[in-house]
Amino acid sequence: MIIKEFSKYIQNFSADIPAVILLSRWMRERISKTHEDNVDRVMQKEIALLRNKRGFFLMFGRSDSGRKLLESLYEFALSYDNHKFSKWVHKLKASDFK
């Protein structure tokens, strides 16, 4: 359910932006707003967001399931980027490297 919502989110952006960057942006948006649906509720309960004075942030799982959720979202973002790269490589021809 949560990965499906994230996949909908990244489809709205340019292919030039890495999915890991979009993941951090999406998670900050979902965690900082008031919960509207079950995805927001689960994310706010399972994932903590800490910010320092400089504006840097750290996200971590509040429990084992939260850590697993973060790991799964990160792995999905990496696999999405790998998929985009493999599609790009398959479009190349040998003559493109001259």
N, CA, C and O atoms as a MOPAC input file, in Angstrom:
PM7 MOZYME 1SCF
protein

 N      0.82500 1    -1.18200 1     0.00000 1
 C      0.00000 1     0.00000 1     0.00000 1
 C      0.87500 1     1.25300 1     0.00000 1
 O      0.59800 1     2.19500 1    -0.74300 1
 N      1.91800 1     1.27800 1     0.81800 1
 C      2.77300 1     2.45700 1     0.91800 1
 C      3.68100 1     2.55900 1    -0.30000 1
 O      3.88200 1     3.65100 1    -0.83200 1
 N      4.22700 1     1.43900 1    -0.74400 1
 C      5.08300 1     1.46000 1    -1.93700 1
 C      4.26700 1     1.84400 1    -3.16800 1
 O      4.77400 1     2.51800 1    -4.06400 1
 N      3.02500 1     1.42500 1    -3.21300 1
 C      2.14800 1     1.79900 1    -4.33000 1
 C      1.93800 1     3.31100 1    -4.35800 1
 O      1.96100 1     3.91600 1    -5.43000 1
 N      1.73400 1     3.92700 1    -3.19800 1
 C      1.56800 1     5.38900 1    -3.13200 1
 C      2.84800 1     6.10200 1    -3.56300 1
 O      2.79500 1     7.11600 1    -4.25800 1
 N      3.99400 1     5.56900 1    -3.14700 1
 C      5.25600 1     6.17400 1    -3.55800 1
 C      5.46500 1     6.03100 1    -5.06500 1
 O      5.96100 1     6.95400 1    -5.71000 1
 N      5.09300 1     4.89100 1    -5.62400 1
 C      5.26200 1     4.70500 1    -7.06700 1
 C      4.38400 1     5.67500 1    -7.85800 1
 O      4.78600 1     6.15700 1    -8.91700 1
 N      3.18900 1     5.96100 1    -7.34600 1
 C      2.34100 1     6.96900 1    -7.99600 1
 C      2.99200 1     8.34200 1    -7.93400 1
 O      2.91600 1     9.11900 1    -8.88600 1
 N      3.63000 1     8.63600 1    -6.81100 1
 C      4.27000 1     9.93400 1    -6.61200 1
 C      5.43000 1    10.14900 1    -7.58800 1
 O      5.54300 1    11.21900 1    -8.18600 1
 N      6.28700 1     9.14500 1    -7.75200 1
 C      7.47000 1     9.34600 1    -8.59600 1
 C      7.13600 1     9.38000 1   -10.08100 1
 O      7.95000 1     9.84600 1   -10.87800 1
 N      5.98400 1     8.90700 1   -10.46400 1
 C      5.59800 1     8.95400 1   -11.87000 1
 C      5.29000 1    10.36900 1   -12.33000 1
 O      5.23700 1    10.62500 1   -13.53200 1
 N      5.08700 1    11.29200 1   -11.39900 1
 C      4.75700 1    12.66800 1   -11.74000 1
 C      5.98500 1    13.54000 1   -11.97200 1
 O      5.84400 1    14.72400 1   -12.27500 1
 N      7.19200 1    12.97800 1   -11.83400 1
 C      8.40100 1    13.77800 1   -11.92200 1
 C      9.25000 1    13.36800 1   -13.10500 1
 O      9.05900 1    12.30600 1   -13.69800 1
 N     10.18500 1    14.22700 1   -13.43100 1
 C     11.11100 1    13.99500 1   -14.53500 1
 C     12.00600 1    12.80200 1   -14.23100 1
 O     12.28500 1    12.49900 1   -13.07100 1
 N     12.44400 1    12.14100 1   -15.26600 1
 C     13.32000 1    10.98100 1   -15.11100 1
 C     14.71800 1    11.39900 1   -14.67200 1
 O     15.51900 1    10.54400 1   -14.29300 1
 N     15.03100 1    12.69200 1   -14.71300 1
 C     16.36100 1    13.16900 1   -14.33100 1
 C     16.56300 1    13.19600 1   -12.81600 1
 O     17.70100 1    13.18400 1   -12.34500 1
 N     15.49500 1    13.23100 1   -12.06600 1
 C     15.60200 1    13.29200 1   -10.60800 1
 C     15.70700 1    11.87100 1   -10.06400 1
 O     14.83600 1    11.04400 1   -10.33400 1
 N     16.76400 1    11.57100 1    -9.30000 1
 C     16.90000 1    10.21600 1    -8.74500 1
 C     15.74600 1     9.87300 1    -7.79900 1
 O     15.25300 1    10.72800 1    -7.06400 1
 N     15.33700 1     8.63500 1    -7.83200 1
 C     14.20300 1     8.19700 1    -7.02400 1
 C     14.48900 1     8.28900 1    -5.53000 1
 O     13.55800 1     8.45500 1    -4.74200 1
 N     15.74400 1     8.18700 1    -5.12100 1
 C     16.08400 1     8.30000 1    -3.70200 1
 C     15.82300 1     9.72500 1    -3.21400 1
 O     15.37400 1     9.91500 1    -2.08400 1
 N     16.09500 1    10.71500 1    -4.04000 1
 C     15.80100 1    12.10800 1    -3.68900 1
 C     14.29500 1    12.29800 1    -3.57700 1
 O     13.81100 1    12.93500 1    -2.64100 1
 N     13.56500 1    11.75000 1    -4.52500 1
 C     12.10600 1    11.84600 1    -4.47100 1
 C     11.54800 1    11.12700 1    -3.25300 1
 O     10.56000 1    11.57200 1    -2.66800 1
 N     12.16900 1    10.02400 1    -2.86700 1
 C     11.72800 1     9.28300 1    -1.68200 1
 C     11.86000 1    10.14100 1    -0.43400 1
 O     10.93700 1    10.20000 1     0.37800 1
 N     12.98600 1    10.80000 1    -0.27300 1
 C     13.15000 1    11.63000 1     0.92100 1
 C     12.16900 1    12.79600 1     0.92700 1
 O     11.63400 1    13.14800 1     1.97900 1
 N     11.92800 1    13.39600 1    -0.22900 1
 C     10.95700 1    14.49200 1    -0.32000 1
 C      9.54500 1    14.00100 1     0.00400 1
 O      8.80700 1    14.64800 1     0.74900 1
 N      9.18400 1    12.86300 1    -0.55800 1
 C      7.84600 1    12.29900 1    -0.33400 1
 C      7.64200 1    11.94200 1     1.13400 1
 O      6.58800 1    12.21300 1     1.71000 1
 N      8.66100 1    11.33200 1     1.73000 1
 C      8.53500 1    10.93500 1     3.13000 1
 C      8.42800 1    12.14400 1     4.04300 1
 O      7.63800 1    12.13000 1     4.98700 1
 N      9.20500 1    13.19300 1     3.78400 1
 C      9.09300 1    14.41300 1     4.59900 1
 C      7.69800 1    15.01400 1     4.48200 1
 O      7.12300 1    15.45700 1     5.47700 1
 N      7.15100 1    15.03000 1     3.26500 1
 C      5.80100 1    15.57200 1     3.07900 1
 C      4.76800 1    14.75300 1     3.83600 1
 O      3.89800 1    15.30900 1     4.50600 1
 N      4.86200 1    13.43300 1     3.73300 1
 C      3.86500 1    12.55800 1     4.36000 1
 C      3.95300 1    12.57900 1     5.88200 1
 O      2.92900 1    12.51800 1     6.56300 1
 N      5.15800 1    12.66400 1     6.41400 1
 C      5.32700 1    12.62700 1     7.86400 1
 C      4.97200 1    13.95900 1     8.49900 1
 O      4.42200 1    13.98400 1     9.59900 1
 N      5.27800 1    15.08400 1     7.82400 1
 C      5.04400 1    16.38100 1     8.44300 1
 C      3.60100 1    16.88400 1     8.39400 1
 O      3.23100 1    17.73900 1     9.19800 1
 N      2.79400 1    16.38700 1     7.49200 1
 C      1.41500 1    16.87600 1     7.42300 1
 C      0.49600 1    16.05900 1     8.33800 1
 O      0.86400 1    14.98600 1     8.81700 1
 N     -0.68400 1    16.58200 1     8.56200 1
 C     -1.64500 1    15.83100 1     9.36900 1
 C     -2.11800 1    14.62600 1     8.56100 1
 O     -2.25000 1    14.68800 1     7.33900 1
 N     -2.36800 1    13.53900 1     9.26600 1
 C     -2.71300 1    12.31200 1     8.55700 1
 C     -4.10600 1    12.41100 1     7.94400 1
 O     -5.07400 1    12.81800 1     8.58500 1
 N     -4.16000 1    12.01900 1     6.67700 1
 C     -5.40800 1    12.04800 1     5.93100 1
 C     -5.89500 1    10.64900 1     5.57400 1
 O     -7.09100 1    10.42900 1     5.38500 1
 N     -4.96900 1     9.71500 1     5.48400 1
 C     -5.34500 1     8.35200 1     5.12200 1
 C     -4.45800 1     7.36400 1     5.87700 1
 O     -3.63300 1     7.75900 1     6.70100 1
 N     -4.63700 1     6.10000 1     5.59000 1
 C     -3.89100 1     5.06500 1     6.30500 1
 C     -2.39600 1     5.11200 1     6.02300 1
 O     -1.59300 1     4.76700 1     6.89100 1
 N     -2.01600 1     5.53000 1     4.83200 1
 C     -0.59600 1     5.62800 1     4.49900 1
 C      0.06900 1     6.64600 1     5.42200 1
 O      1.13200 1     6.37400 1     5.98000 1
 N     -0.54900 1     7.81300 1     5.58600 1
 C      0.00200 1     8.83100 1     6.47700 1
 C      0.06100 1     8.33500 1     7.91400 1
 O      1.05000 1     8.56400 1     8.61000 1
 N     -0.96600 1     7.67200 1     8.35300 1
 C     -1.00500 1     7.16900 1     9.73200 1
 C      0.12000 1     6.18000 1     9.99200 1
 O      0.81500 1     6.27000 1    11.00400 1
 N      0.29600 1     5.24500 1     9.08300 1
 C      1.34600 1     4.23400 1     9.24800 1
 C      2.71700 1     4.89200 1     9.21300 1
 O      3.57000 1     4.58300 1    10.04600 1
 N      2.94100 1     5.78700 1     8.27000 1
 C      4.24600 1     6.44100 1     8.15300 1
 C      4.56300 1     7.25800 1     9.39400 1
 O      5.69400 1     7.23200 1     9.87800 1
 N      3.58000 1     7.98400 1     9.91500 1
 C      3.82500 1     8.80300 1    11.09600 1
 C      4.03100 1     7.96000 1    12.34600 1
 O      4.74400 1     8.37000 1    13.26200 1
 N      3.41800 1     6.80000 1    12.39100 1
 C      3.59400 1     5.92500 1    13.55100 1
 C      4.90500 1     5.15300 1    13.49200 1
 O      5.52800 1     4.92200 1    14.52800 1
 N      5.33000 1     4.75300 1    12.31100 1
 C      6.48700 1     3.87500 1    12.16700 1
 C      7.80400 1     4.59900 1    11.89600 1
 O      8.86900 1     4.04100 1    12.15900 1
 N      7.75800 1     5.82400 1    11.37900 1
 C      8.98300 1     6.51900 1    10.97700 1
 C      9.07800 1     7.84900 1    11.71300 1
 O      8.12200 1     8.62400 1    11.75400 1
 N     10.24100 1     8.09500 1    12.28700 1
 C     10.49400 1     9.36600 1    12.97600 1
 C     11.36400 1    10.24500 1    12.09400 1
 O     12.21900 1     9.75500 1    11.35600 1
 N     11.13700 1    11.54400 1    12.17900 1
 C     11.87100 1    12.52700 1    11.38900 1
 C     12.48000 1    13.53700 1    12.34800 1
 O     11.75900 1    14.19900 1    13.09500 1
 N     13.80300 1    13.66000 1    12.33300 1
 C     14.51000 1    14.62600 1    13.17000 1
 C     15.20000 1    15.63900 1    12.27000 1
 O     15.76800 1    15.27800 1    11.23900 1
 N     15.14900 1    16.91300 1    12.66400 1
 C     15.82500 1    17.97900 1    11.92300 1
 C     16.76400 1    18.71000 1    12.86300 1
 O     16.47000 1    18.87300 1    14.04700 1
 N     17.90500 1    19.15300 1    12.32400 1
 C     18.80400 1    19.96100 1    13.13500 1
 C     18.64700 1    21.43000 1    12.76900 1
 O     17.80500 1    21.77900 1    11.94200 1
 N     19.45300 1    22.28800 1    13.38000 1
 C     19.33900 1    23.72700 1    13.15600 1
 C     19.68100 1    24.13900 1    11.73200 1
 O     19.19700 1    25.16300 1    11.24900 1
 N     20.50200 1    23.35900 1    11.06500 1
 C     20.90400 1    23.67700 1     9.69500 1
 C     19.88200 1    23.23000 1     8.65700 1
 O     20.01600 1    23.56300 1     7.48000 1
 N     18.87500 1    22.49100 1     9.06800 1
 C     17.85900 1    22.03500 1     8.13800 1
 C     18.06300 1    20.61900 1     7.63000 1
 O     17.25300 1    20.11400 1     6.85400 1
 N     19.14000 1    19.97500 1     8.06200 1
 C     19.35600 1    18.58400 1     7.68400 1
 C     18.40300 1    17.70100 1     8.47700 1
 O     18.00000 1    18.04800 1     9.58700 1
 N     18.05400 1    16.58200 1     7.91500 1
 C     17.11000 1    15.71500 1     8.60200 1
 C     17.59400 1    14.27900 1     8.60000 1
 O     18.42400 1    13.87500 1     7.78500 1
 N     17.04800 1    13.52600 1     9.53700 1
 C     17.36200 1    12.11600 1     9.68700 1
 C     16.05300 1    11.37800 1     9.88900 1
 O     15.22500 1    11.77800 1    10.70800 1
 N     15.86800 1    10.30400 1     9.14600 1
 C     14.68600 1     9.47200 1     9.31700 1
 C     15.11500 1     8.11300 1     9.82400 1
 O     16.11400 1     7.55700 1     9.36900 1
 N     14.36500 1     7.58500 1    10.75900 1
 C     14.66100 1     6.25600 1    11.26500 1
 C     13.37300 1     5.57400 1    11.67800 1
 O     12.37500 1     6.22700 1    11.98300 1
 N     13.40900 1     4.26600 1    11.68300 1
 C     12.24800 1     3.47900 1    12.06700 1
 C     12.09300 1     3.45300 1    13.57400 1
 O     13.06700 1     3.26500 1    14.30300 1
 N     10.88700 1     3.63800 1    14.03200 1
 C     10.63500 1     3.62400 1    15.47600 1
 C     10.56800 1     2.21400 1    16.03100 1
 O     10.69500 1     2.01200 1    17.23900 1
 N     10.37100 1     1.24300 1    15.16100 1
 C     10.28000 1    -0.15700 1    15.57300 1
 C     10.89800 1    -1.01400 1    14.47100 1
 O     11.37500 1    -0.49600 1    13.46200 1
 N     10.88400 1    -2.31200 1    14.67400 1
 C     11.40900 1    -3.21300 1    13.64300 1
 C     10.62600 1    -3.08700 1    12.34700 1
 O     11.21400 1    -3.11500 1    11.26500 1
 N      9.31600 1    -2.94900 1    12.43700 1
 C      8.50600 1    -2.81800 1    11.22400 1
 C      8.77600 1    -1.48100 1    10.52700 1
 O      8.72900 1    -1.40500 1     9.29900 1
 N      9.05700 1    -0.43300 1    11.29400 1
 C      9.41100 1     0.85400 1    10.69800 1
 C     10.73500 1     0.80300 1     9.97700 1
 O     10.88600 1     1.38900 1     8.90500 1
 N     11.70800 1     0.10200 1    10.56100 1
 C     13.00400 1    -0.06400 1     9.90200 1
 C     12.85400 1    -0.87900 1     8.62100 1
 O     13.48500 1    -0.57500 1     7.60900 1
 N     12.02800 1    -1.89700 1     8.66700 1
 C     11.78100 1    -2.71500 1     7.48100 1
 C     11.07600 1    -1.89500 1     6.39300 1
 O     11.36700 1    -2.04100 1     5.20600 1
 N     10.15300 1    -1.03800 1     6.81500 1
 C      9.45700 1    -0.16500 1     5.86700 1
 C     10.43400 1     0.78000 1     5.18700 1
 O     10.39300 1     0.94000 1     3.96700 1
 N     11.31700 1     1.41000 1     5.96300 1
 C     12.32200 1     2.29700 1     5.38100 1
 C     13.23600 1     1.55100 1     4.41300 1
 O     13.55000 1     2.04500 1     3.33000 1
 N     13.65100 1     0.36800 1     4.81600 1
 C     14.51600 1    -0.44100 1     3.96100 1
 C     13.81200 1    -0.81700 1     2.66000 1
 O     14.41300 1    -0.76500 1     1.58700 1
 N     12.55700 1    -1.18800 1     2.75500 1
 C     11.79600 1    -1.57900 1     1.55900 1
 C     11.59700 1    -0.40100 1     0.61800 1
 O     11.72300 1    -0.55300 1    -0.59700 1
 N     11.28900 1     0.76400 1     1.16000 1
 C     11.11700 1     1.95000 1     0.32400 1
 C     12.42800 1     2.33100 1    -0.35500 1
 O     12.44000 1     2.69600 1    -1.53100 1
 N     13.51700 1     2.24600 1     0.37700 1
 C     14.82400 1     2.56900 1    -0.19500 1
 C     15.19200 1     1.57700 1    -1.30100 1
 O     15.67000 1     1.98300 1    -2.36000 1
 N     14.97800 1     0.30500 1    -1.06700 1
 C     15.26000 1    -0.71100 1    -2.08300 1
 C     14.39000 1    -0.50900 1    -3.32200 1
 O     14.85600 1    -0.70900 1    -4.44400 1
 N     13.13300 1    -0.11400 1    -3.12700 1
 C     12.25300 1     0.14700 1    -4.26800 1
 C     12.78300 1     1.33200 1    -5.07000 1
 O     12.79800 1     1.28800 1    -6.30000 1
 N     13.21600 1     2.38900 1    -4.38700 1
 C     13.75500 1     3.56100 1    -5.08300 1
 C     14.99900 1     3.18800 1    -5.89200 1
 O     15.15700 1     3.62900 1    -7.03000 1
 N     15.87300 1     2.38400 1    -5.30800 1
 C     17.06800 1     1.95700 1    -6.04000 1
 C     16.70600 1     1.09200 1    -7.24300 1
 O     17.29400 1     1.24400 1    -8.31400 1
 N     15.75200 1     0.19500 1    -7.07700 1
 C     15.36700 1    -0.66400 1    -8.19800 1
 C     14.69200 1     0.14900 1    -9.30100 1
 O     14.83800 1    -0.17000 1   -10.48100 1
 N     13.96100 1     1.18800 1    -8.92700 1
 C     13.33900 1     2.06500 1    -9.92300 1
 C     14.42200 1     2.77300 1   -10.74400 1
 O     14.32100 1     2.85800 1   -11.96800 1
 N     15.46000 1     3.28200 1   -10.06300 1
 C     16.55800 1     3.93000 1   -10.77800 1
 C     17.29900 1     2.94100 1   -11.66700 1
 O     17.67800 1     3.28400 1   -12.78700 1
 N     17.50900 1     1.72700 1   -11.18800 1
 C     18.16100 1     0.70500 1   -12.00700 1
 C     17.33000 1     0.35700 1   -13.23400 1
 O     17.87500 1     0.13300 1   -14.31400 1
 N     16.02500 1     0.31400 1   -13.06900 1
 C     15.13000 1     0.03400 1   -14.19700 1
 C     15.22600 1     1.14700 1   -15.24300 1
 O     15.30100 1     0.86800 1   -16.43900 1
 N     15.22300 1     2.39900 1   -14.80000 1
 C     15.35200 1     3.51800 1   -15.73600 1
 C     16.68100 1     3.45300 1   -16.48100 1
 O     16.74000 1     3.70500 1   -17.68500 1
 N     17.74500 1     3.11600 1   -15.75700 1
 C     19.05900 1     3.01400 1   -16.38200 1
 C     19.10700 1     1.88600 1   -17.40300 1
 O     19.66200 1     2.05900 1   -18.48800 1
 N     18.53700 1     0.74300 1   -17.07100 1
 C     18.56900 1    -0.38600 1   -18.01300 1
 C     17.75900 1    -0.07900 1   -19.26000 1
 O     18.13800 1    -0.49800 1   -20.35400 1
 N     16.64600 1     0.64600 1   -19.12200 1
 C     15.88800 1     1.05200 1   -20.30900 1
 C     16.71200 1     1.98000 1   -21.17900 1
 O     16.66900 1     1.88400 1   -22.40600 1
 N     17.45800 1     2.87300 1   -20.56000 1
 C     18.29900 1     3.80300 1   -21.30000 1
 C     19.41300 1     3.04800 1   -22.02700 1
 O     19.69600 1     3.33500 1   -23.19000 1
 N     20.04200 1     2.09300 1   -21.35700 1
 C     21.13800 1     1.33400 1   -21.95900 1
 C     20.64000 1     0.51200 1   -23.14100 1
 O     21.33800 1     0.41000 1   -24.15000 1
 N     19.46400 1    -0.07000 1   -23.04300 1
 C     18.94000 1    -0.90000 1   -24.13000 1
 C     18.59600 1    -0.07700 1   -25.37400 1
 O     18.51300 1    -0.62400 1   -26.47400 1
 N     18.40000 1     1.21100 1   -25.21000 1
 C     18.11700 1     2.06800 1   -26.35500 1
 C     19.38800 1     2.48100 1   -27.09700 1
 O     19.32200 1     2.95400 1   -28.23200 1
 N     20.53800 1     2.30300 1   -26.45700 1
 C     21.80500 1     2.71000 1   -27.08500 1
 C     22.23300 1     1.73200 1   -28.16300 1
 O     21.88000 1     0.55300 1   -28.14100 1
 N     23.00200 1     2.25300 1   -29.10500 1
 C     23.57200 1     1.43100 1   -30.17800 1
 C     25.08500 1     1.51900 1   -30.06100 1
 O     25.61100 1     2.40300 1   -29.38400 1
 N     25.76700 1     0.62300 1   -30.70400 1
 C     27.23100 1     0.62300 1   -30.67200 1
 C     27.78200 1     1.90600 1   -31.29700 1
 O     28.83300 1     2.40100 1   -30.89000 1
 N     27.07800 1     2.42800 1   -32.27000 1
 C     27.55700 1     3.64900 1   -32.92800 1
 C     27.46200 1     4.88400 1   -32.02500 1
 O     28.06600 1     5.91300 1   -32.33000 1
 N     26.72100 1     4.79900 1   -30.92800 1
 C     26.61000 1     5.92100 1   -30.01100 1
 C     27.90900 1     6.15500 1   -29.22100 1
 O     28.07800 1     7.21100 1   -28.61200 1
 N     28.81900 1     5.18400 1   -29.23000 1
 C     30.04300 1     5.28400 1   -28.43700 1
 C     31.25000 1     5.73700 1   -29.25400 1
 O     32.37400 1     5.70500 1   -28.75300 1
 N     31.04300 1     6.15000 1   -30.48100 1
 C     32.16600 1     6.59400 1   -31.32900 1
 C     32.48800 1     8.03300 1   -31.07500 1
 O     33.40100 1     8.58000 1   -31.69300 1

